[in-house]
Amino acid sequence: MIYVTIALIQIIYVALNSLRVVLMIKGRNYAAASLCTVEIFVYLSGLSIVLNYMDSFWGIFTYCLSYGVGTLLGMYIEQKIALGYMTLPVITANEAELTSVLKEKGYGVTKWHGSGLYGTRMIFLILAKRKNYLDAIKTIQQIDPGAFIISSEPKTFVGGFTPGKLN
């Protein structure tokens, strides 16, 4: 039973730690500081238990394995929360339908003409919340399966389309 307790403490601690780091990177300072308070409480509460069982193989094994599980749990939670935005530069030959569908779905869309190896193409710059990323990709691929899509994660916005207006 003690090894289950060690594992649970470590998993919770590492998952909170992973989430705190993401919040810090995203500039959510107060949320990161608040989470850090809970994280360190879990850590200190379990530290005395963990240290008493670090002299056995099973204590060390449990501690190490649960660290990895905690990391996976933290990444899973972060992906479900999906904080922030994505920008999707898209190169396509299908202008009209893509523009209207993306705007109807509430995505920020800017477009311009480009020239490539096979002639004129439309270049779109699409702004979407990260939690809508897969929907945006799916929508683009349904309209134009041959579209060239790149994704990146912007950290700040200045001017232009107001991110608060996005779905």
C-alpha positions in Angstrom: 0.0 0.0 0.0 2.9 2.4 0.7 4.2 2.0 -2.8 0.8 3.0 -4.2 0.9 6.1 -2.0 4.4 6.9 -3.2 3.3 6.4 -6.8 0.2 8.6 -6.4 2.2 11.4 -4.7 4.8 11.3 -7.4 2.3 11.2 -10.3 0.3 14.1 -8.9 3.5 16.1 -8.2 5.1 15.6 -11.6 1.8 16.3 -13.5 1.3 19.5 -11.6 5.0 20.4 -12.3 4.5 19.8 -16.0 1.4 21.9 -16.1 3.1 24.7 -14.2 5.9 24.9 -16.7 3.4 25.1 -19.5 1.6 27.9 -17.8 4.9 29.8 -17.2 5.8 29.4 -20.9 2.3 30.7 -21.9 2.8 33.8 -19.7 0.0 32.8 -17.2 2.1 33.9 -14.3 -0.6 34.0 -11.6 -2.0 30.7 -12.6 1.5 29.2 -12.5 2.2 30.7 -9.1 -1.1 29.4 -7.7 -0.5 25.9 -9.1 3.1 26.0 -7.8 1.6 26.4 -4.3 -0.4 23.3 -4.6 2.4 21.4 -6.3 4.9 22.1 -3.5 2.3 21.2 -0.9 1.9 17.8 -2.6 5.7 17.4 -2.8 6.4 18.2 0.8 3.5 16.2 2.1 4.8 13.1 0.3 8.5 13.8 0.8 8.9 12.2 4.2 7.0 9.1 3.0 9.1 8.8 -0.1 12.4 9.2 1.6 11.6 6.5 4.2 11.3 3.9 1.4 14.1 4.9 -1.0 16.4 2.2 0.5 14.5 -0.6 -1.2 14.5 -1.5 -4.9 10.7 -1.3 -5.1 10.6 2.1 -3.5 13.1 3.4 -6.1 11.4 1.6 -9.0 8.0 3.0 -8.0 9.4 6.5 -7.7 11.1 6.4 -11.1 8.1 4.7 -12.9 5.6 7.1 -11.4 7.8 10.1 -12.5 7.3 9.0 -16.1 3.6 8.4 -15.6 3.3 11.8 -14.0 5.0 13.4 -17.0 2.6 11.6 -19.4 -0.4 12.7 -17.3 0.8 16.3 -17.3 1.2 16.3 -21.1 -2.2 14.7 -21.5 -3.9 17.4 -19.3 -2.0 20.2 -21.2 -3.2 18.8 -24.5 -6.8 18.7 -23.3 -6.7 22.2 -21.9 -4.9 23.4 -25.1 -4.0 26.9 -24.0 -3.1 29.5 -26.6 -3.5 29.9 -30.3 -2.2 28.3 -33.6 -1.4 30.0 -36.8 -1.8 28.0 -39.9 -0.2 29.2 -43.1 -2.0 27.3 -45.9 -1.2 27.2 -49.6 -4.1 26.1 -51.8 -5.7 26.5 -55.2 -9.2 26.5 -53.7 -9.9 30.1 -52.6 -13.6 30.8 -52.4 -15.0 27.8 -50.5 -12.1 27.7 -48.0 -12.4 31.4 -47.2 -16.2 31.3 -46.5 -16.1 28.1 -44.5 -13.2 29.2 -42.3 -14.8 32.6 -41.6 -18.2 31.0 -40.8 -16.4 28.8 -38.2 -15.0 32.0 -36.6 -11.3 31.6 -37.6 -9.2 34.7 -38.4 -8.4 34.5 -42.0 -6.0 36.6 -44.1 -5.2 35.7 -47.7 -3.1 36.9 -50.6 -1.9 35.6 -54.0 1.3 33.7 -54.4 3.2 32.2 -57.3 4.7 28.7 -57.2 6.0 26.0 -59.4 2.5 25.2 -60.7 1.2 28.7 -61.1 -0.9 31.0 -58.9 -1.9 29.8 -55.5 -3.7 31.4 -52.6 -1.9 31.7 -49.3 -4.0 31.9 -46.2 -2.9 32.8 -42.7 -5.4 31.3 -40.3 -5.6 32.1 -36.6 -7.3 29.5 -34.3 -7.4 28.6 -30.7 -5.2 25.5 -30.1 -8.3 23.5 -28.9 -9.8 24.1 -32.4 -6.6 23.1 -34.2 -7.7 19.6 -35.3 -11.1 21.0 -36.5 -9.3 23.6 -38.6 -7.0 21.1 -40.1 -9.9 18.7 -40.8 -11.9 21.5 -42.4 -9.0 22.6 -44.7 -8.3 19.0 -45.7 -12.0 18.3 -46.5 -12.1 21.3 -48.8 -8.7 20.8 -50.4 -6.9 17.5 -49.6 -3.8 18.7 -51.4 -3.5 21.9 -49.3 0.0 22.6 -47.9 -0.4 23.4 -44.2 2.2 24.5 -41.7 1.4 25.2 -38.1 3.1 27.3 -35.5 2.2 28.6 -32.0 2.4 32.4 -31.7 3.1 33.8 -28.2 1.9 37.4 -28.6 -0.4 39.5 -30.8 -0.2 43.1 -31.7 -3.0 44.7 -33.6 -5.0 43.1 -36.3 -7.7 40.5 -35.7 -8.6 40.4 -32.0 -8.0 37.0 -30.6 -10.9 37.5 -28.1 -13.3 37.3 -31.1 -12.3 33.7 -32.0 -14.6 30.8 -31.0 
